[in-house]
Structure formats: C-alpha cells, structure tokens
Amino acid sequence: MARRSNRISIAAGPSWTDVFRSQDAGGADGAGARELLLTCAADSANALEYRLEAPADPEDEQAELKPGEAARITGSNQFIRHVVMRGVGGAATGGVEEIRF
C-alpha cells in the first residue's frame, strides 16, 4: 500500500488488492484521505476495477478504469479509509495518489 504510487501491481480478480488503507481501517496509510486520484497506468496490460471498502460502496458495486484513465474520488463528509482494486481479464498496473489529506 502506498499514499502515492501509480505503479502498483494489481492481481486479476476475483480477489481484491489493497491500494489504500488508513490506520483506523487496519493499514499504514495515515489517518485517511479527503481526496484520492485513482489511475490505471497507460501501459497496463489490462483494465482494472476499483471500489471503496470504507466508506463502503453498496454490495457488488465497483467502477472500471481502462489503461490511461483516472478517477478522482472525494470523501465529502468523511475520510476515505480503504480502497481496493483488481485486474479485469488479467493482472493490471495502477495506483493511488492522495490529493488532499
């Protein structure tokens, strides 16, 4: 896990890979984030899916990023504490960057 890394190796699903996990969610990424930039590397062999575990997205709800795409997520009223990703159709390369603490 990393507060700023867009070169994380993301395993193919169905399992999820932790890319951001705050201390209060059992990780080492500080107190949480107000805003994150999630990316699928332009040279990634596959797309990736992501979801928020805390605060939790509804069951079976995730979003997809194709190679070269990015998504900015904001915790309007609370900190983002846990984000997971998985490769679609094979392993992917992606990451997370904390924009606002």
Secondary structure, 3 states (H helix, E strand, C coil): CCCEEEEEEECECCCCEEEEECHHHCCCCCCCECEEEEEECCCCCCEEEEEEEECECCCCCCEEECCCCEEEEECCCCCECEEEEEEECCCEEEEEEEEEC
